[in-house]
Amino acid sequence: MNVRFQKTPKGEVAILPRKDYEALVAKAAEADEDTGTARLVARARKDIDAGAPLLPKAVVDRLANGENAVRVLREWRDITQTYLSVKTNISQGHVSDIESGRRTGTPATLRAIATQLKVPLDLLVPPAR
């Protein structure tokens, strides 16, 4: 690196070629990205330690593609609508309506389903449109 130092009224400054400067900026951005990634990994580990479910990639892909979360997670847990209905005291028709999008489900209903599926409630709350 070809760096020159020059004294100015505000103090000494470093002067370097643009390509060296851009390489330093890129390296700093990479370090920031690594720090951000480390924070995300640490948070994920903390969530997992606290009992957050680990979802298979296929399940995450289905959720990301907009499939109904109740259906995707119920199928992932290998639970039928009838079984979920009995365990949550919600009619099978109501579960079917939630899965098909005909009904959204009240917070209490979704909480009961989330508890039975052993997933955080926020996985079942449909995104705002």
SVG drawing of the C-alpha trace seen along z (x, -y; Angstrom):
<svg xmlns="http://www.w3.org/2000/svg" viewBox="-67 -25 71 63">
<polyline fill="none" stroke="black" stroke-width="0.4" points="0.0,0.0 1.4,-3.4 0.4,-5.8 1.6,-9.4 1.0,-11.4 0.5,-15.2 0.1,-17.8 -2.9,-20.1 -4.2,-22.8 -6.6,-20.1 -4.0,-17.5 -2.2,-14.8 -4.0,-13.0 -3.3,-9.8 -3.4,-10.0 -3.6,-6.7 -4.5,-5.6 -8.2,-5.1 -7.9,-1.4 -6.3,-1.0 -9.0,-3.1 -11.7,-1.1 -10.1,2.2 -10.1,0.9 -13.8,-0.1 -14.7,3.3 -12.8,5.0 -14.6,2.9 -18.0,3.7 -17.1,7.4 -16.1,7.1 -19.5,5.4 -21.3,8.2 -19.4,10.8 -20.4,9.0 -24.0,9.0 -23.9,12.6 -22.4,13.5 -25.2,11.6 -27.8,13.5 -26.2,16.8 -25.9,16.0 -29.6,15.0 -30.6,18.2 -28.6,20.3 -30.2,18.5 -33.7,19.1 -32.9,22.8 -31.6,23.1 -34.9,21.5 -36.9,24.2 -37.6,22.6 -38.3,25.3 -35.8,26.2 -37.8,26.3 -36.6,28.3 -35.7,26.4 -38.7,27.9 -41.0,26.5 -39.4,23.1 -39.6,23.0 -43.3,23.8 -43.9,21.0 -41.8,18.6 -43.8,19.5 -47.0,18.3 -48.6,21.7 -50.9,21.7 -48.7,21.9 -51.3,24.0 -51.5,26.6 -47.7,26.7 -46.8,27.0 -49.7,29.5 -48.4,31.7 -44.8,31.3 -45.9,32.6 -47.8,35.4 -51.1,34.5 -54.5,34.8 -57.1,32.0 -59.3,34.3 -56.6,34.9 -55.8,31.2 -59.5,30.5 -59.8,32.8 -56.7,31.6 -57.6,27.9 -61.4,28.1 -61.8,26.4 -64.0,28.0 -62.4,29.8 -64.4,27.6 -62.9,24.5 -59.4,25.9 -60.1,26.6 -61.4,23.0 -58.3,21.6 -56.1,23.7 -58.0,22.8 -57.9,19.1 -61.7,18.8 -61.2,17.8 -58.1,16.3 -58.7,17.6 -58.9,15.5 -55.8,15.0 -57.1,17.5 -57.7,20.1 -54.3,19.6 -52.7,19.8 -54.3,23.1 -53.1,24.4 -49.6,23.1 -49.5,24.8 -50.6,28.1 -48.1,27.8 -45.3,26.8 -44.4,23.7 -44.3,20.0 -47.6,18.2 -46.0,15.7 -45.5,18.5 -49.2,18.8 -50.2,15.2 -50.8,14.3 -48.7,11.4 -50.4,8.0 -51.6,7.3"/>
</svg>
